[in-house]
Amino acid sequence: MKKIILLLVCCFLVQQANSQNIKLKNFDSEELGIERTLKIYIPPSYYTDSTKFYPLTIVLDAEYLFDVYVGNAILFANKDEAPEQIIVGINQNKYDERYQDCSYLKENSFPTQDGEQFYRFIRAELFDYFEGNYRVSPFKTIVGNTLTANFTNYFLIENYPGFNAYINISPYYAMDIPMMIQDKVKQIENENIYYYLSTNKQNSLKRQGPITSTNSLLTAIDNEKFKYKFDSFESSSKTAAIGQSISSALSFIFNIYSAISKEEFDNNIKDLSPSDAIEYLENKYVEIEYLFGSNIKIREKDIFAIESIIMDKENGDYLKNFGEMINKLYNESPIGDYYIGRYYETGQKYKKALNYYKSGYMKLPEGDPNADAYYENVERVLAKRDGIYTEPKN
């Protein structure tokens, strides 16, 4: 039932997008010597926020994959679990162009002359066109299915990978591609590379064997710059696995964009010192802006995610730093003043603590249900200052 609901939501979102933000473009390619039809999705905010940049996604087999990807991308963006994206689909199935576009030589698994031309069409012409005409961020993703999924790997194994993220849905790997991928990802040093691989119950033994061996090779690689996820949809058909793969891949690739999850907190933050926890949070959002062009403020729920570390470790010495960071982001909120007040109260500097607690109280809107509880901070510090405060009994 959940899968059906998700599919219906994606279909609705695609219909909405189609009516406003998807256009067809006949692209005259010098590399291919012909026009190719592109589907282009531009997020609505593109036209209202001229300062924002967007990740670029290239979707092969656009007749089948484009709408599914767009629907999921809109859903994830609306849920604040992925940035909005500029999505470009390449139609390849009107005259079975995919077989020519993605053809390779059996003797060495490299692209044929036709495949090389299609490679240059994407790597040179499409990149130049969209980087020159749209506000695209450095982060690029490519999506393929079966034969076109195999083709995506030619952009990975080159000296400077053309994409940051690769979504391989049930790929029909050429014979040497798994070893080429393995050799390449061992050498990745600078930017993170995200690699998603999936399979399904309908893959033949001939197709499943290379996928299984590739998964084994990639799972064994120890390189923190190589981010890898594998899904085996053993109860799904080839068609059903497409939607499942895309949603799973989006969740994996754009995990850093999402708010801090319990898993992220437990794995990356829980054991940090207060200063390191604050630095981790700031770096997370710097990376979000750099990769995805999304200049978003640190989410309040991410601030609260590290609150316990700031409060409980090192005698609250970093409460002031924490509060000042919050005041820069949310000056209209009383939260930053509260933490700075706590810092001064802990240090028995009651006059300064009172100033910040009162400042925070004044920021609360009239009739706020939390006003009385917040004012208790003022009363407590007044009692401490006057020497009449007694600790409450448990």
N, C-alpha and C positions, 0 to 999 in steps of 0.2 A: 504493500500500500504506500509506503514512504517513497519508493522509487517512482510510482505512478504520479504521486503528488508533485515530486520534484520535476518530473518530465513535463507535467501540465504547467507548472510555474515557468519553466524554461521556455516552453512554447509561447506562453502569454508574453513573456518579456521580449522574445524575438519578434512577435507580431508588433509590439509597441515600437521596437527599434526599427523594424522595417518601414513603418509608416513615417518615420522622422529622420533616422540617422544612418541608414544603409543606402549606398548608391552603387551603381554599376559604372565601371570605367573601361573603355577599350584602350588598352595600353599598347602603343606602337613600339615594338621591341626591335632594336637594331641587332641584338645578339641572335634572336630567333628568326628575324626577317619577316615576321608576321605580327598581327595584332593579337593580344591575349586579353581575355575578359577577366577583370578583377571585381571582387565584391569588397567594398570598403565600409567599415563601421567606424564612425566617429562619435565618441561620447558626447552627450548634451552639454556638459560643462565646458567642452572645448571652446564653445562660442560665447561663453559668459565669463570665463576667467582666462585672460590673455597671458597670465604669468605661469600657468601650469603646463607641465610637460607630461608625456604619456609613454609608457612602454609600448613597443611595437611587436605585434604578433603576426607571423606569416602562417597561414593555414593552407596546406596542400589538399588536393581532393575536395575543393571548396563546395562542390555540389552536395557532398555528403556530410562534411565536417564543419563547415562554416557556421551554419545556424545553431548547431549544437554547442559549438564553442562560444559563440556570441551570447546565447542564452545563459550559459553557465557563468560567463565573465560578468554579465550584468548582475546576475544574482549575487555573486561573490562580492562585487563592488558595493551593491546596495546593503549587504550585510557587514560591510567594512572589514572584509577578510581578504581583499585583494584590491590593488589600485585599478582605476579605470584604464582601459587599454584602447589603442588604435589597432584595429584588427583588419588584416588584408587577406582575402581568400583568393586563390588562383584556381579558376575552373580548368579541369583537366579531363573531363569525361564526355564531352559532346562528340568528339571523334576519337575517343580512347587515347588522347594525347599523353596520358600518364605513362603509357608503356614506352613511348619515345622519350619523353622528358626524363624519366627515371631509369633508363636502360643502362646496363653496365656490362663490362667484358667478363666472360666466365673465367678467362685464364688468370685474371689478377683482381677482379672485383671492382676495378675503377670504372668511372663513368665512360660511356661511349662518347663519340663526338657530339651526338645529340644531347646526351646527358651533361656534358661540359658546357654546352651552350645554355641549357636551362639553368645550370648552376650559376653561370655568369649573369644571366638575366635577373636572378634573385640577388646575388652578392653585389653586383655592380649597379644595374639599372634600377631595381626596386629600392635598394638601400639609398642610392643617391636621390631618387625622386622623393621619397618620403622624408628623408632627413633634410632635403632642401625646401620642401613645401609644407611640412607639418612640424609641430613642436613635439618631437619624439625624444624620449629619455635614452640613456645608454643601454637600457635593458631590453633585450630582444629574445623572443621565443619562436620556435618553429614546431609545427604540428603535422604529423603524417600518419597514415594508416596502411598497413601491409606493405606494398611496394613503395609507396611514397614515404613511409616511415623509414625504410632502409636508406632512402635518398637523404634524409635529414642528417645522417651521420657523416656525409662528406663535408659538411660545414664544421663538424666537430674535429675531425682528424687533421685539418689543415694547420699550418704553423700558428695562425692566430684565429681561433674559433670565431665563426661569424655570428653565433648566437650564444646567449647566456643559458638558455633552457631548451631542452629537447624532449618532446613528447612523442614517444614511439609506441603506437597502438598496434599490437600483434604484428610486428615487423616481419617481412619476408627478407631476412638477412642474406646478403651475398656471402659467399663462402668465407672470404677473408676478413669481412667487416668486424666480427667479434674480437679477433686478435688486434686489429687496427685500433679499435676503441680502447681495449685494455692498454695497449702501448701508449696511447695518447693520454689517457686520464692519469696514468702514473706520473706524467710530466707536468701536470697543471700546477702552476705556482702562484699566479696573480689573482685574477678574478675567480670567484666561485662559479662552478659549472653545475647546473641542475639537470639530472638525467632521469627521465621517467620511462619505465618499460612495463608493458602489460601483455597478458595473453588471455585466451578464453578456451572453453571446452571444445569448440569446433575446429581448432587448429589441427591440421593433420600431423602425423608423426614427423613428416619431412620438415614441416614448418616449426613444430614445437621443439625439436632437438636443438637447433641453433639458439632459440630463445632461452632454453634451460641452461645451455652451456654459457651463454653470455651473462645470465644472471649469476651463475657460479663465479665467473671471472670477476665481475664487477663487485660482488659482495665481498670478495677477498681483498680488494684494494684498500689500503690504508692511506688515504690522502684527504685531509680535512677540507681541502678546496673542492673536492668532488662530492657533491650531494646526490645521493642515489635512492630511488624508491622503485620497488617491483610489486606488481599486483597480478595475481592469478585468479581470474573470475571463472572458477570451475563449474559454476552452475548457470553461467550466462552464455547466450549465443554471441556470435561475432558482432551482430548489430547492437545488441543490448550492452555489450562491453564497451562500445564507443563512448556512450554517455557516461558510464561509470568511470572509464579511464580519464576522461577530460575533467570531471569534477574532482577526482582523486588527485590528478596532476596539478590542478590549480591550487588545491589545498596545500600540497607539498611545496610547490615552487614559491608560492607567495606567503609562506608561513611567517617569514620575518615581518611582513607587513601587518599581520594580524596583531590584536592585543595579546599581551602576555598570557599564555595558557598555563595550566598547572604543570604540564610536562616541561615547558620552557623554564618555568620558575624552578622546578625540582632539579633539572639538569644543568642550568646555567647560572642561576641567581642565588639559590638558597644558602649556599655556603660562602657567599661573598661578604666582604667587609662593607660597612655603610658607604664609604667613599667609592669602592669598586661597584657597588650596586647602583649608585647615582650615575657613575660613568657609563655603566652598561646601558642604562636607560637612555642617556643622552646619545650614545653611539648608535643605538638601535634606530633612533629617529633621524640621525645624520645619514645613516646608510639607506633608510627608506627614501629620503629626499634625493640622495645621489643616484640610486638605482632607478627609482620609479618616477622621479620628478614630482613627487607628492610632498609639498611643504605643509605637513600637518603638525599641529601641536601635539605634544605628548598627551596621550589620553589620560583622563582622570583615573580610570580603572587601572592603568599601568602605574600611576603614581601610588595608588593604594596597594598595588601588588607588592611593592618593596617597603611599604610602611613599617611592617614588623621588624625588618632588618634595621632600619634607621632608629626605631624606638628602643629596641632591645639590646643592641650591640654597642659597645664602646661608650657606655654611660650617656647615651644621647648626645654625644659631642657633635654629631652631624645634623642635628635637628635644624639648626640655623641655616646651613647650606641647603638643606631640603626645602625649608620654607621659602628661602629666597628664590630658588628655582621655580617653585610653584607660583610665587607672586609675579615672576616675569611672564609666565604662561597664562595665568588666570588671576590677574590683578583684581578682578571684580569679585573673586571668591574669598571667603574668610579662612579658607584652609591654610594658606601660606602663613598668614598672621598667627594662626593657632599654633603651628609648629615652632615658629620663632618665639612665641610666648612661652611655650613649653621649655624651649632651650634656656631662656633667661630665668624662668621659674626654677628649673633644676639647679641652676647656678646661684640661686638665691638673690638674683638681681630683680627684685620685685617691682621697682619703678618701671623698668623697661618691659618687664613681662606684662604689667598692667596696660602700658601703652599699646602693645600689640594685641592683647586680648580685646581691649576696647575698640581698636581699629577694626578687628575682625567682626565684632558685634555690630558695628555701624554698617557693615556691608550686607548684613542680612536684610532681606526685604521685609516690609511691614507685614505682620501676621505670619511670619515663618514659624512653623511648629517646632523648630529646633532652637528658637531664640532663648527660651528659658534655660535649656540645657547648656547652651553656649555661655550664657551669662554666669553660670555657676563657676566658670574659670575666673572671672573677675572677682566674684565674692570670695573664692578660695584664696586668691593671692592677697586680697585686702586683709583677710584674717591672718595669713602668714606674716604679712608686713607688721601687723599690729600685735603679733605674738599671742593671738587667741585661737589659732587654728588647732584642731585635734583631728588626728587621722580617723577616718570612719572605721568602725568595727566590721569585720567580715561576718 
